[in-house]
Amino acid sequence: MLRKVLTVLVTLLVLLPMPLRDPAVAAAAPRVTYDHHSLMIDGRRVVVQAAEVHYFRLPSPGLWRDVLEKIRAGGFNAISVYFDWAYHSPKPGVYDFTGVRDVDRFLRTAERAGLYVIARPGPYINAETTGGGFPGWLKNVPGRARSSDAGFTEAYRDWLHHINPIIARHQVGHGGSVILYNAENEYAVSTDAAYMQDIQDQARADGVDVPITTNDCCDAGSWSSTWAEGPGAVQIPGVDDYPQSFDCANAETVWGPWGEGTTERLRDDAPVFAAEYQAGAIDGNDAGYDRCRELTGPAYMKYFYKSNLLVSGATLFNYYMGFGGTNWGFLAQPNDVYTSYDYGAAVTEARGLTAKYDEFKRQGYFLQAVAPLAKTDPTAAPTTDNPAIGVVARANPDTGTRFALVRHADRAATTADTATLSWTVPDGTYSLPVQVKGRDAHVLVGGYDMGGQRLAASSSEILTHAFVGGRDVAVLYGTAGSTGATILRYSAKPRVTVLEGDVRSTYSDGNLRLDYTHERLARVLITGGGRRPLLLLLGTDETAATFWRTGTDAEPVLVRGTSLVRSTAVDGGTVRLAADTAEAGEVEVFAEASRLRVGDAEVRVTRTPSGSLLGRVPGPREVRLPALRGWRVRDETPEATPGFDDSSWRRADKTTTESPMKPPMKPEPGPVLYADDYGFHYGDVWYRGRFTATGAETAVALNAITGRRGRYLVWLDGRYLGSAAGGTEADADAGTPDPGPGRFAIPAGLLKPGRQATLAVLVQNMGHNDDWTADDNRFKQPRGLVAAAVEGSAASIAWKIQGARGGEDLPDPVRGPLNTGGLYGERSGWHLPGYPDRSWDEAGSPADRPLAPGVTWYRTGFRLDLPEGQDVSVGLRFGGDIPAAARVVVYLNGWNVGQYGGGIGPQKEFVLPAGLLREHGRNTLALALTATERASGGPGPIGLFAYGNVRGGVTVPDVPAPSYPLAR
């Protein structure tokens, strides 16, 4: 993902599925080719509209299908997906592609949903993931990351030789749907051409035969001029564009501060590729993702996306993100994000559909329906009688079809303006009324063979069209209240029947002109005139969003109504609809059929004057979720007591490290205390240091690096001394070599001369720095303690360290390396279902019990039996104020689903995804709270709620995972 300065199954393909294989032309053309204009798949030009989706941010394979079907139904024909090295590899040479990491299954799910795939295996991905996708153990590998240094080369080749063969067998030419392979990611600083070339060579050696691309983020000119030819050059370079910035807090006023948002062409022999185009934002200022969704909402989408299409002529789009998901476990990079990675995306973290989804659908349907868009060149634009309205145009050189972008000449304008366009198209010159509201844009089409019709010109936008039931059906739309006109060509005067709405028609010289106002839904039936019948449906933006295009090219189906249409099938005169409904309402189907089934239910229908089937569908049954009661609580933190048995802990006595940050060497070499050097890469880590006291000690001086939002807590001989904020990054050159200093006074008389003293420190690890600048000084920054001293004493400290149980040798490979850290309760299985907590204290709620500094655990259970045939997205909500001096790690059935608390972000609601959540059975909720101060009570109130409830959805099996106890 751009640095911020810069999913099993559907049996039918949905929404204009383009066949992944076409045997008629396969022998005559390579599977994936390209030219100046577009990508071609089996010789067919394709405008690719991809949504970025990350399987690792949805650890429930049953839900992959749900999300991917929604993406396909929303007008996308592709997804782009990173593959996270750290997610699959807990230690060198060990890889896991099973369970929630089964990328074979994910790619099969995408194929069955009818989605092409842009595969992005890195090795570096950024994506606001811990280490930018690099595993924690890579910090111990010699050689600079993101370079051709020998140590890193050996490591990344091993990763690629595991992931590449999986990608290769899912390529279009091999029966799959992968169409592009992205080498590296935003590689623009400290570059190494030999490294870039070797990534591509390894891909080819592993069977990757689709075109190779990459995404440039910062200086497209240097990328193209340096690597357009020679070592490191890719076939289709792409550009990242984030014109709306990430200022979610000021969503109302921000408008394109980071540029025009038109993607630069980097190679003349390749199509323009918007490799990452902004479709949301990170929330670095804790404004909340709803504000990010507002920042990048429909107005921004209309103006910038349509401009990019018509100004730059881009035909390859990847929108970041289509579905953001969750930074569950310790997946997140610490500096920019928190648990939620909703991103303000069109499909929310809870899998809900938004107004942004509607706009993606309007644009996506258009891109897939109007084939001449895949090959256009600039052409003369229509003239306008209002200089406030600007127009840009392109034309298909083969068909002559024209496309006009109508928008304000000043992109900052917020007024509503009207104009009359004079547009010369292949069929003549036509006058069209247009209206543009501020921050809006329209793409008009002229000279177009619309199925069996000839569309000369229109001031309405095309949603889609299809040949259904022996006639053409077309859906056109425009801004509510605006005037519209559509001109169609006929060899003789046709018969025009207005079935609904106010539409006026005139005929002259072969031109049938329809004039109307965009409001509600108008229906016009046109017959005769030398052409097959046409049913024209005219409406507003909002009306267009109620339509769904599905089926196949040979047997398309149009549906109006329901919250979502996943797929359709026509069998023996019956339309079978897989759909979701959030409330009872109408459903209208345009198909060659006389009966309708939605899901398993027969729907009574009548035939409308439009020839469609009209019926009503029920909404979901009400769902009541149980209250969270019967909490049990137990204080933790035995590691802070002097007598704690740490004999099994690792000695922290290394004197060398691969980190560029070295331990102090004077007066004698200091030990390396960095957690990664001892195999503890994620979550909390404990240190225990012993020294002989003199009684003259005055303070403990520590320095720790935790990443943003992290803290560390300190005890001496069982006495709590306090806490401090951990540092984010050390920079000796900038004069900040000690980024997380803490000085803790020792109470007089606490230490006795000649006696052994025990220093205990709990350090939070909020994640590893990314490596966006290909600089080990940043990526290999340590985590944990980096320096420690006792003032007033020259005694050396003998250190031991303990993090997640097993370190790199996972006791719970199902949930994986990012799930738990080194808290005593995590190491002892307190987070797991089945743990015997009957001896714990009872509490009405976590808020009822006072807190002492340290760690406190809460556990409760609840049973669900959600209605069959419904999709209820369940969440956990923390009420009241976010505690300023506490962090809570939330475990659902043993899965770490989030972090809540002071300084971590604004999030108070956490998605409990089906699959991890037992929708029919017993669930265990465990909270691990680390407090840095005394408090009158824990967090609360805490309760379950529903983000959404629809009839329909997909069946989501439980994700198998071990309960207590874990095998030793």
HUSULGI-V679748 format. One record per residue. N is the residue number from 0. RES is the residue in one small letter. D_LAST is the distance of its C-alpha to the last C-alpha in whole Angstrom. Layout:
N:RES:D_LAST
N:RES:D_LAST
This chain:
0:m:39
1:l:42
2:r:41
3:k:43
4:v:46
5:l:46
6:t:34
7:v:34
8:l:37
9:v:41
10:t:43
11:l:46
12:l:46
13:v:47
14:l:50
15:l:52
16:p:49
17:m:51
18:p:50
19:l:47
20:r:49
21:d:53
22:p:54
23:a:57
24:v:57
25:a:54
26:a:56
27:a:58
28:a:56
29:p:53
30:r:50
31:v:50
32:t:53
33:y:54
34:d:57
35:h:59
36:h:59
37:s:55
38:l:53
39:m:54
40:i:51
41:d:53
42:g:56
43:r:56
44:r:56
45:v:53
46:v:53
47:v:49
48:q:48
49:a:44
50:a:42
51:e:39
52:v:36
53:h:32
54:y:30
55:f:27
56:r:29
57:l:28
58:p:25
59:s:26
60:p:28
61:g:30
62:l:32
63:w:32
64:r:35
65:d:36
66:v:37
67:l:38
68:e:41
69:k:42
70:i:42
71:r:44
72:a:46
73:g:47
74:g:49
75:f:47
76:n:47
77:a:44
78:i:40
79:s:39
80:v:35
81:y:33
82:f:30
83:d:28
84:w:26
85:a:24
86:y:23
87:h:22
88:s:20
89:p:17
90:k:18
91:p:21
92:g:22
93:v:19
94:y:20
95:d:20
96:f:23
97:t:21
98:g:21
99:v:23
100:r:23
101:d:25
102:v:28
103:d:30
104:r:30
105:f:31
106:l:34
107:r:35
108:t:35
109:a:37
110:e:40
111:r:40
112:a:41
113:g:44
114:l:43
115:y:43
116:v:40
117:i:41
118:a:37
119:r:36
120:p:33
121:g:34
122:p:33
123:y:34
124:i:34
125:n:34
126:a:34
127:e:33
128:t:30
129:t:28
130:g:29
131:g:31
132:g:29
133:f:28
134:p:24
135:g:23
136:w:23
137:l:26
138:k:27
139:n:26
140:v:28
141:p:32
142:g:35
143:r:36
144:a:34
145:r:37
146:s:39
147:s:39
148:d:38
149:a:36
150:g:32
151:f:32
152:t:34
153:e:32
154:a:29
155:y:31
156:r:32
157:d:29
158:w:28
159:l:32
160:h:31
161:h:28
162:i:30
163:n:33
164:p:33
165:i:32
166:i:35
167:a:37
168:r:37
169:h:37
170:q:41
171:v:44
172:g:45
173:h:42
174:g:43
175:g:41
176:s:42
177:v:41
178:i:44
179:l:43
180:y:41
181:n:40
182:a:40
183:e:38
184:n:39
185:e:42
186:y:42
187:a:45
188:v:45
189:s:44
190:t:45
191:d:44
192:a:46
193:a:44
194:y:41
195:m:42
196:q:44
197:d:41
198:i:39
199:q:42
200:d:42
201:q:38
202:a:39
203:r:42
204:a:40
205:d:37
206:g:40
207:v:40
208:d:44
209:v:45
210:p:47
211:i:45
212:t:45
213:t:44
214:n:44
215:d:46
216:c:46
217:c:49
218:d:51
219:a:52
220:g:55
221:s:54
222:w:51
223:s:54
224:s:56
225:t:54
226:w:51
227:a:54
228:e:54
229:g:53
230:p:49
231:g:47
232:a:49
233:v:48
234:q:50
235:i:50
236:p:49
237:g:48
238:v:49
239:d:47
240:d:49
241:y:48
242:p:52
243:q:51
244:s:49
245:f:46
246:d:48
247:c:47
248:a:48
249:n:52
250:a:51
251:e:55
252:t:57
253:v:55
254:w:56
255:g:56
256:p:55
257:w:53
258:g:56
259:e:58
260:g:55
261:t:56
262:t:54
263:e:56
264:r:57
265:l:55
266:r:56
267:d:59
268:d:58
269:a:55
270:p:55
271:v:54
272:f:51
273:a:49
274:a:46
275:e:44
276:y:47
277:q:46
278:a:45
279:g:44
280:a:43
281:i:40
282:d:40
283:g:40
284:n:43
285:d:41
286:a:44
287:g:42
288:y:41
289:d:44
290:r:46
291:c:45
292:r:46
293:e:49
294:l:50
295:t:49
296:g:51
297:p:53
298:a:56
299:y:54
300:m:53
301:k:57
302:y:58
303:f:56
304:y:54
305:k:58
306:s:59
307:n:57
308:l:57
309:l:61
310:v:62
311:s:59
312:g:59
313:a:55
314:t:54
315:l:50
316:f:49
317:n:45
318:y:45
319:y:42
320:m:40
321:g:41
322:f:38
323:g:36
324:g:33
325:t:30
326:n:28
327:w:25
328:g:22
329:f:23
330:l:25
331:a:28
332:q:30
333:p:31
334:n:35
335:d:37
336:v:34
337:y:32
338:t:30
339:s:33
340:y:34
341:d:37
342:y:39
343:g:42
344:a:42
345:a:44
346:v:41
347:t:39
348:e:35
349:a:36
350:r:37
351:g:41
352:l:44
353:t:46
354:a:50
355:k:49
356:y:47
357:d:51
358:e:52
359:f:50
360:k:51
361:r:55
362:q:54
363:g:52
364:y:54
365:f:57
366:l:56
367:q:55
368:a:58
369:v:60
370:a:60
371:p:62
372:l:60
373:a:58
374:k:61
375:t:63
376:d:66
377:p:67
378:t:71
379:a:73
380:a:72
381:p:74
382:t:77
383:t:76
384:d:79
385:n:77
386:p:76
387:a:73
388:i:71
389:g:70
390:v:69
391:v:68
392:a:68
393:r:66
394:a:68
395:n:66
396:p:69
397:d:69
398:t:69
399:g:71
400:t:69
401:r:69
402:f:66
403:a:67
404:l:65
405:v:67
406:r:66
407:h:67
408:a:69
409:d:67
410:r:63
411:a:63
412:a:66
413:t:65
414:t:69
415:a:69
416:d:72
417:t:74
418:a:75
419:t:77
420:l:76
421:s:78
422:w:76
423:t:77
424:v:75
425:p:76
426:d:78
427:g:80
428:t:80
429:y:79
430:s:79
431:l:76
432:p:75
433:v:72
434:q:70
435:v:67
436:k:66
437:g:64
438:r:61
439:d:61
440:a:62
441:h:63
442:v:63
443:l:66
444:v:67
445:g:70
446:g:72
447:y:69
448:d:69
449:m:67
450:g:66
451:g:70
452:q:71
453:r:73
454:l:71
455:a:74
456:a:73
457:s:71
458:s:70
459:s:67
460:e:64
461:i:62
462:l:59
463:t:59
464:h:62
465:a:61
466:f:64
467:v:63
468:g:65
469:g:68
470:r:68
471:d:67
472:v:65
473:a:64
474:v:63
475:l:64
476:y:64
477:g:65
478:t:65
479:a:66
480:g:69
481:s:70
482:t:73
483:g:72
484:a:74
485:t:73
486:i:76
487:l:75
488:r:78
489:y:80
490:s:82
491:a:84
492:k:84
493:p:81
494:r:81
495:v:79
496:t:77
497:v:76
498:l:73
499:e:72
500:g:73
501:d:75
502:v:76
503:r:79
504:s:80
505:t:83
506:y:84
507:s:86
508:d:86
509:g:83
510:n:81
511:l:79
512:r:79
513:l:76
514:d:77
515:y:74
516:t:72
517:h:68
518:e:68
519:r:66
520:l:66
521:a:69
522:r:70
523:v:72
524:l:73
525:i:75
526:t:77
527:g:79
528:g:81
529:g:80
530:r:76
531:r:73
532:p:73
533:l:71
534:l:69
535:l:68
536:l:66
537:l:67
538:g:65
539:t:63
540:d:60
541:e:58
542:t:60
543:a:58
544:a:55
545:t:55
546:f:56
547:w:53
548:r:54
549:t:52
550:g:52
551:t:53
552:d:56
553:a:58
554:e:57
555:p:57
556:v:56
557:l:57
558:v:56
559:r:57
560:g:55
561:t:51
562:s:48
563:l:47
564:v:48
565:r:45
566:s:47
567:t:50
568:a:51
569:v:55
570:d:55
571:g:59
572:g:60
573:t:57
574:v:55
575:r:51
576:l:50
577:a:46
578:a:47
579:d:45
580:t:47
581:a:47
582:e:50
583:a:53
584:g:56
585:e:58
586:v:56
587:e:59
588:v:58
589:f:61
590:a:60
591:e:62
592:a:61
593:s:63
594:r:59
595:l:56
596:r:53
597:v:50
598:g:47
599:d:47
600:a:50
601:e:54
602:v:56
603:r:60
604:v:62
605:t:65
606:r:67
607:t:68
608:p:71
609:s:69
610:g:68
611:s:64
612:l:62
613:l:62
614:g:59
615:r:57
616:v:53
617:p:52
618:g:49
619:p:46
620:r:45
621:e:45
622:v:41
623:r:40
624:l:37
625:p:35
626:a:35
627:l:32
628:r:32
629:g:30
630:w:28
631:r:26
632:v:26
633:r:24
634:d:24
635:e:22
636:t:22
637:p:21
638:e:21
639:a:25
640:t:25
641:p:26
642:g:24
643:f:21
644:d:18
645:d:17
646:s:17
647:s:14
648:w:16
649:r:17
650:r:21
651:a:23
652:d:26
653:k:27
654:t:31
655:t:31
656:t:30
657:e:31
658:s:32
659:p:35
660:m:35
661:k:35
662:p:34
663:p:37
664:m:39
665:k:41
666:p:42
667:e:39
668:p:36
669:g:34
670:p:30
671:v:29
672:l:27
673:y:26
674:a:22
675:d:23
676:d:23
677:y:20
678:g:18
679:f:18
680:h:20
681:y:20
682:g:20
683:d:21
684:v:20
685:w:21
686:y:23
687:r:24
688:g:27
689:r:28
690:f:32
691:t:35
692:a:37
693:t:41
694:g:42
695:a:44
696:e:41
697:t:42
698:a:40
699:v:36
700:a:37
701:l:34
702:n:34
703:a:31
704:i:31
705:t:29
706:g:31
707:r:34
708:r:33
709:g:30
710:r:31
711:y:29
712:l:29
713:v:30
714:w:30
715:l:31
716:d:31
717:g:29
718:r:33
719:y:32
720:l:35
721:g:34
722:s:33
723:a:35
724:a:35
725:g:33
726:g:35
727:t:35
728:e:36
729:a:38
730:d:41
731:a:43
732:d:46
733:a:46
734:g:46
735:t:43
736:p:40
737:d:39
738:p:38
739:g:36
740:p:37
741:g:37
742:r:39
743:f:38
744:a:40
745:i:39
746:p:41
747:a:43
748:g:42
749:l:39
750:l:38
751:k:39
752:p:41
753:g:39
754:r:36
755:q:32
756:a:32
757:t:29
758:l:29
759:a:26
760:v:26
761:l:24
762:v:25
763:q:25
764:n:25
765:m:27
766:g:27
767:h:28
768:n:32
769:d:33
770:d:35
771:w:38
772:t:41
773:a:39
774:d:39
775:d:36
776:n:37
777:r:36
778:f:33
779:k:31
780:q:32
781:p:29
782:r:27
783:g:26
784:l:28
785:v:31
786:a:33
787:a:33
788:a:36
789:v:37
790:e:41
791:g:43
792:s:41
793:a:40
794:a:37
795:s:34
796:i:31
797:a:28
798:w:25
799:k:21
800:i:20
801:q:16
802:g:16
803:a:14
804:r:10
805:g:9
806:g:13
807:e:14
808:d:11
809:l:10
810:p:7
811:d:10
812:p:13
813:v:15
814:r:16
815:g:16
816:p:16
817:l:19
818:n:17
819:t:16
820:g:17
821:g:16
822:l:17
823:y:16
824:g:16
825:e:14
826:r:11
827:s:11
828:g:12
829:w:15
830:h:16
831:l:15
832:p:17
833:g:16
834:y:15
835:p:17
836:d:20
837:r:23
838:s:23
839:w:24
840:d:28
841:e:30
842:a:31
843:g:34
844:s:33
845:p:31
846:a:35
847:d:35
848:r:33
849:p:35
850:l:32
851:a:32
852:p:31
853:g:27
854:v:24
855:t:25
856:w:23
857:y:24
858:r:23
859:t:25
860:g:26
861:f:29
862:r:30
863:l:32
864:d:34
865:l:36
866:p:39
867:e:38
868:g:40
869:q:40
870:d:38
871:v:37
872:s:35
873:v:34
874:g:33
875:l:32
876:r:35
877:f:35
878:g:38
879:g:40
880:d:40
881:i:37
882:p:36
883:a:37
884:a:35
885:a:31
886:r:29
887:v:27
888:v:24
889:v:24
890:y:21
891:l:22
892:n:20
893:g:17
894:w:19
895:n:21
896:v:24
897:g:26
898:q:27
899:y:30
900:g:32
901:g:35
902:g:36
903:i:33
904:g:36
905:p:38
906:q:36
907:k:35
908:e:35
909:f:31
910:v:31
911:l:29
912:p:29
913:a:29
914:g:26
915:l:24
916:l:26
917:r:26
918:e:30
919:h:30
920:g:28
921:r:26
922:n:24
923:t:22
924:l:23
925:a:22
926:l:24
927:a:22
928:l:26
929:t:26
930:a:30
931:t:32
932:e:35
933:r:36
934:a:36
935:s:38
936:g:35
937:g:33
938:p:33
939:g:35
940:p:37
941:i:34
942:g:34
943:l:34
944:f:37
945:a:38
946:y:39
947:g:41
948:n:41
949:v:43
950:r:44
951:g:42
952:g:39
953:v:37
954:t:34
955:v:31
956:p:28
957:d:25
958:v:22
959:p:19
960:a:16
961:p:13
962:s:13
963:y:11
964:p:9
965:l:6
966:a:4
967:r:0
